[in-house]
Amino acid sequence: MNKVLRTPLSEAEIRDLRVGETIYVTGELFTARDEAHRVLLDAAHGGERLPFRPQDLALFHCGPVVESRDGVWRVTSAGPTTSARMEMFEADFLDTYSTRLVIGKGGMGKKTLEALGRVGAVYTHFTGGAGALAARAIRRVPAVYWLEELGMPEAVWILEVEAFGPLTVTMDSHGGSLHEVVAARVEANLTAIRAEMSREA
């Protein structure tokens, strides 16, 4: 049976997740790429009150393609952005807002992994190139913020979703990182290949 989590997410249910699990999420996500991270952090550090609560929603590294039909926003594609772009912001962001679930692609670094442990959050991978599939799980767009300032891809879009996924937990709150495991295996294989080539030479 698929595990479907509903926002807002509790620390307890997120800390129960482990690397390798597949989940779906129902409720609300907010999109934030690098410029949106900067705006949201500047607001927090400046004591400004945000128009939504990042701690109650899942964070999606995404620059969606959105169109307006009869005055209603509709998402046509919502593929994930490469999460490494947000590495410089993510630990500070998690410490500031305690967002429990991050969705992206490609994984993140050590600072983010450590922050996931501190706040009780996970990083999940959504398949790249599947923007149309992601859009099918989006039921409506309740709000958009900083659209004029940042433009469509960088704006913060609030997305109401149902069974959004599949999302694979690749970094958990216990220090587990599938990305580190894969990197270590690749390096070990390369070392073995180099050694074999050296013997054959």
C-alpha positions in Angstrom: 0.0 0.0 0.0 1.3 3.5 -0.9 2.1 5.7 2.0 0.3 9.0 1.6 1.3 11.9 3.9 -1.0 14.9 4.4 0.2 18.4 5.1 0.7 19.9 7.6 3.3 17.2 8.4 4.4 16.3 12.0 8.0 15.9 13.0 7.1 12.4 14.4 5.8 11.1 11.1 8.8 12.5 9.1 11.3 11.1 11.5 9.7 7.7 11.0 10.7 7.8 7.3 13.9 6.2 6.1 16.0 6.3 3.0 14.5 4.1 0.2 10.9 4.6 1.2 8.4 5.7 -1.4 5.7 8.2 -0.4 3.0 10.4 -1.9 1.8 13.7 -0.5 -1.6 15.3 -0.4 -2.3 18.8 0.7 -0.3 21.9 -0.2 3.2 22.5 -1.6 5.0 25.7 -2.3 7.5 26.1 -5.0 10.8 27.8 -4.4 14.0 27.9 -6.5 17.1 29.9 -5.6 15.7 33.4 -5.9 12.6 32.5 -3.9 14.8 31.0 -1.2 16.7 34.3 -1.0 13.5 36.4 -0.8 12.0 34.1 1.9 15.2 34.1 4.0 15.6 37.9 3.6 12.0 38.3 4.9 12.6 36.1 7.9 15.9 37.9 8.8 14.2 41.2 8.4 11.4 40.3 10.7 8.7 40.4 8.0 5.6 38.3 8.2 5.1 35.9 5.2 1.7 35.5 3.5 1.8 31.7 4.1 3.5 29.3 6.6 6.3 27.4 5.0 6.4 25.0 8.1 2.9 23.8 7.2 3.6 23.0 3.5 6.0 20.8 1.6 8.8 22.6 -0.3 9.1 21.8 -4.0 12.2 22.8 -6.0 10.3 23.7 -9.1 9.7 26.4 -11.7 6.3 25.4 -13.0 4.8 26.3 -16.3 1.5 28.0 -15.4 -1.2 29.6 -17.6 -4.3 31.6 -16.8 -7.6 30.4 -18.2 -10.7 32.5 -17.5 -8.8 34.1 -14.6 -7.9 30.7 -13.0 -4.3 29.6 -12.8 -3.6 26.1 -14.2 -0.3 24.3 -14.0 0.6 22.5 -17.3 4.1 21.3 -16.2 5.8 21.1 -12.9 9.0 19.2 -13.2 11.6 19.4 -10.4 14.6 21.8 -10.6 18.1 20.4 -9.8 18.3 20.8 -6.1 22.0 21.5 -5.9 21.2 25.0 -6.9 19.5 25.5 -3.5 22.3 24.0 -1.4 23.7 27.4 -0.4 20.3 28.3 1.1 18.7 25.1 2.3 20.3 24.6 5.7 19.5 28.1 6.7 16.0 27.8 5.3 15.3 24.6 7.1 16.6 26.0 10.4 14.5 29.1 9.9 11.2 27.6 8.8 11.3 23.9 9.9 9.8 22.8 6.6 9.4 19.0 7.0 9.4 17.7 3.4 11.7 18.8 0.5 11.0 17.6 -3.0 13.5 18.0 -5.8 15.9 16.0 -8.0 19.6 15.1 -7.8 20.1 15.3 -4.1 21.7 17.9 -1.8 24.9 18.3 0.2 26.2 17.7 3.7 24.9 20.9 5.2 21.4 20.2 4.1 21.7 16.6 5.4 22.7 17.9 8.8 19.9 20.4 8.8 17.4 17.6 8.0 18.5 15.9 11.2 18.3 19.0 13.3 14.7 20.0 12.3 13.2 16.6 11.5 12.8 16.7 7.8 13.5 14.6 4.7 14.6 15.2 1.1 12.7 13.3 -1.6 13.5 12.7 -5.2 10.9 13.2 -7.9 11.7 11.9 -11.4 13.1 14.6 -13.7 11.4 15.0 -17.1 8.0 14.1 -15.7 6.6 17.6 -15.4 3.3 16.6 -17.1 2.9 13.7 -14.7 3.4 16.1 -11.7 0.9 18.6 -13.1 -1.8 15.9 -13.2 -1.7 15.6 -9.3 -2.2 19.4 -8.9 -5.8 20.2 -8.2 -5.6 24.0 -8.0 -3.4 27.0 -7.4 -4.7 28.8 -4.3 -2.1 31.6 -4.5 1.1 32.9 -6.1 3.5 35.4 -4.5 6.3 37.6 -5.9 5.2 36.9 -9.4 5.9 40.4 -10.7 9.2 40.7 -8.9 10.6 37.3 -9.7 8.7 36.0 -12.8 6.9 32.8 -13.4 9.6 30.2 -12.8 11.1 31.9 -9.6 7.8 33.0 -8.0 6.4 31.1 -5.0 3.4 29.1 -6.2 1.1 27.5 -3.7 -0.1 24.2 -5.1 -2.9 22.0 -3.8 -2.1 18.4 -4.7 -3.6 15.0 -4.3 -1.3 11.9 -4.1 1.6 13.8 -5.5 4.5 11.5 -6.4 5.9 8.9 -6.3 8.6 10.5 -4.1 11.6 8.5 -3.0 13.2 9.4 0.3 16.9 9.8 -0.6 18.0 11.8 2.5 16.4 11.3 5.9 16.5 12.8 9.3 18.9 10.1 10.7 21.9 11.0 8.5 21.0 8.5 5.8 21.8 9.6 2.2 21.2 7.5 -0.8 23.3 10.0 -2.8 26.3 9.4 -0.6 25.9 5.6 -0.9 25.7 5.8 -4.6 28.7 8.1 -4.9 30.8 5.8 -2.7 29.9 2.8 -4.8 30.7 4.6 -8.0 34.1 5.7 -6.6 34.8 2.1 -5.5 33.9 0.7 -9.0 36.1 3.4 -10.6 39.0 2.4 -8.4 38.6 -1.2 -9.2 38.4 -0.5 -13.0 41.6 1.7 -12.8 43.4 -1.1 -10.9 42.4 -3.7 -13.5 43.4 -1.4 -16.4 46.8 -0.8 -14.7 47.4 -4.6 -14.4 46.5 -5.1 -18.0 48.9 -2.4 -19.1 
